[in-house]
Amino acid sequence: MTEQVPAGRSAEVVVNQDGRVLIPAQIRRDLQMDPGATLILSVEDGRVVLETREQLIDRMRREIAESWTGDPEGSPVDELIAERRTEAAAENAR
């Protein structure tokens, strides 16, 4: 389920009395969604979003990379460790 569905693809679905929604066959085919696939459901800006764990991880990595303002040659982990060491040294100096 790593491929993107063409923009504008939509379908009208009904929530049944058990709260279930059927994803139409064409959309499942477009997404290469196999029976038994596990999806992560989240709510974003009042919309329901379904994605695989891999898609979620990829999206989070992209968002973090886009928003990170640290040293482009450095690592966010190295930056965090340096900050913690500075804070610890300041506490020890007190």
N, C-alpha and C positions, 0 to 999 in steps of 0.2 A: 504494500500500500504506500509506496514511496512516490508514485507519479502524481502529478497535479491534474485535477479535473479541469477542463477548459473553463475559463472565466465565464460567468453568467449561467453556468449549469445550475438548475434548480428543479425542485419537485415539490408538489404539495402533498403533505402527509397528514395523517390523523392520529391523535393520541387516543388509544383505546381505553376502555374502562379500567384496565390493569396498569395504565400509565406507559404502555409500550408504544414504540414508534417503529414502523417497518421502513427500512431504507430500500428504496426501489432497486430492482434488479440491475437496471442500466447503470445506475450510479455505483452499485457494488462492483459491477464489471469494470467500469472506468477506473475505479480505485484499486482494482485487483484485490478486493476484500474477500478473503476466504471464509467459509463458515467456521465459527469458533474463534475468529480473530478477536484479540483483546484491544479495546480502545480506551483512551483516557477522555473523560467528559469534563469540560470546564465551561464556565460562563464568563464571557468577555463582552463588556459593553452591552449587557442585556441579551447577548446572543449565545446559543449553545454551540460549542465547538467540540468536535470529535476528532481525535488524532491518535495515531499509534504512539507507543512509547518512544520509538526512534524519531518520529516527527517532532515530538515534544522536546526531546533532547537537542535535536538539530536547531529547532526554533530558539530554544533558550541560549544555545551557544552563539547563534547569530546576534540575538538581542544583547547579550553581554559584550560581545566583540564590538558591536556598534556603539554601545554606551560607555565603554571603558575609555578613560581619558589619561591613563597612566603612560609610562614610558613605553613607546612602541617596541623597543628592543628588550624590555624587561618582561617579567611575568607578574600577573596579579597576585600570585602566591608569594613571590619574593617581596613584592610591595607590601603585602599584608604582614609578613613576618618582620620586615624592617619597621613598620609602624608599631607593632607589638613590642619589639625590642626597645624602641624609643620610649614608649609608654612605661615599660618595666623599669628602664633606667631612671626615668623621672620619678617614679614611685620609690625606688631604692634611695634616691638622693634626698628624700624628705625625712 
